[in-house]
Structure formats: C-alpha cells, structure tokens
Amino acid sequence: MSNLVEVNEKNFKSEVLEAEGPVLVDFGAVWCGPCKMLDPLVEEMAEDWGESVKVVKLDIDNNVNVAMSFQVMSVPTLMLFKDGEPVERMTGFKPKNKILEKLNPHL
C-alpha cells in the first residue's frame, strides 16, 4: 500500500485546490494494472521532491464527482495543480523520465 496521502471528495478542495505550492494528483483505481505499475514511480518522485511538491492519490471509483469534474476518463491519470488550477496532465503509464520531462517545467 502507498505512503501517499489519499484524497477524497470531502478533502480534495483543502488538500489540492487550496494547497500552497504544486500538487500532483494520481488518479487511479484498485483494479487498474497500469496504476499498480505507476505507483512505485509516483512514490519515488514524492520522495525525491520531499516538501517541494505535494503528491496525493485519488481512487476514481470512490470519488466519481472529482474524477468527472476534471474529465478523468481513464486511469492512471496524473494531474499537476498549481494555485488550484491543473497545469499539466498525463494519462496512461509512462516511464519516470517522461513524466519528469513534462512536470519539471512547472516546478
């Protein structure tokens, strides 16, 4: 199981939209194979970033309204939020270097 903070419909606003600094949200589901492959990479990035980037997970099956409001149609989807706004989005499994390539310009 992940060491990342699990967000849900009740705390998404406070944990992500109102957070100071960048927040990476890992939208996934327990039944999703590519999500399981991505989990260790996301945890590794969270460790590498330390306090500079908040990294959280959201289960789309338990939080349908949040997933729908950000048009998350497939998982895994990584979304980077800054100042409450999504600034980058990636869907599907990608290697760590490709993820960092897309995220680093925003960090």
C-alpha positions in Angstrom: 0.0 0.0 0.0 1.1 3.5 -0.7 2.6 6.0 1.7 0.9 8.9 -0.2 -2.0 10.9 1.2 -5.3 9.6 -0.1 -7.6 12.4 -1.0 -11.4 12.2 -1.5 -14.4 14.3 -2.4 -14.5 15.8 1.2 -10.9 16.9 1.4 -9.9 17.5 -2.3 -10.6 21.2 -2.1 -8.4 21.8 1.0 -5.7 19.2 0.1 -5.3 20.1 -3.6 -7.2 23.2 -4.7 -6.3 25.4 -1.7 -2.8 23.9 -1.2 0.3 26.1 -1.3 2.7 25.0 -3.9 2.4 22.4 -6.6 0.3 19.3 -6.0 0.5 16.1 -8.1 -2.7 14.1 -8.1 -2.5 10.4 -9.1 -6.0 9.4 -10.2 -6.2 5.7 -10.2 -8.3 2.6 -9.3 -7.5 -0.6 -7.4 -8.4 -2.8 -10.4 -6.1 -0.9 -12.7 -2.9 -2.7 -13.8 -1.0 0.3 -15.2 -1.9 2.2 -12.0 -0.1 -0.5 -10.0 2.9 -0.2 -12.3 2.9 3.6 -11.9 2.6 3.5 -8.1 6.3 2.9 -7.3 7.4 5.7 -9.7 4.9 8.2 -8.1 6.2 7.3 -4.6 9.8 7.6 -5.8 9.1 11.1 -7.2 7.3 12.1 -4.0 10.4 11.0 -2.0 12.7 12.9 -4.4 10.7 16.1 -4.2 10.2 16.0 -0.5 8.4 19.1 0.7 8.6 21.0 -2.6 5.7 19.1 -4.3 2.8 17.5 -2.5 1.8 14.2 -4.0 -1.6 12.6 -3.4 -3.7 9.7 -4.7 -7.4 9.7 -5.6 -9.4 6.5 -6.2 -11.8 7.4 -9.1 -14.3 4.6 -8.1 -14.8 6.1 -4.7 -14.7 9.7 -5.8 -16.6 9.8 -9.1 -17.6 13.5 -8.8 -14.0 14.7 -8.5 -12.9 12.5 -11.4 -15.8 13.7 -13.6 -15.2 17.4 -12.7 -11.6 17.1 -14.1 -12.7 14.9 -17.0 -10.7 11.9 -15.9 -11.9 9.3 -18.3 -9.2 6.7 -18.0 -6.6 5.7 -15.4 -3.9 6.2 -14.5 -4.1 10.0 -14.9 -1.5 12.3 -13.3 -2.5 15.9 -12.9 -0.3 18.7 -11.6 -2.1 21.5 -9.9 -0.6 24.9 -9.2 -2.6 27.6 -7.3 -5.7 25.3 -7.6 -5.5 25.0 -11.4 -4.5 22.0 -13.4 -1.3 22.9 -15.4 -0.3 19.5 -16.7 -2.0 16.2 -17.4 -0.8 12.7 -18.5 -2.9 9.7 -19.0 -1.6 6.1 -19.1 1.6 4.6 -17.8 4.8 6.4 -18.7 8.4 5.9 -17.6 9.7 8.2 -14.8 11.9 10.3 -17.1 9.0 11.1 -19.5 6.8 12.1 -16.5 9.6 14.4 -15.2 10.1 15.8 -18.6 6.5 17.1 -18.7 6.3 18.1 -15.0 9.7 19.8 -14.4 9.0 23.0 -16.4 6.1 23.7 -13.9 8.1 23.0 -10.8 
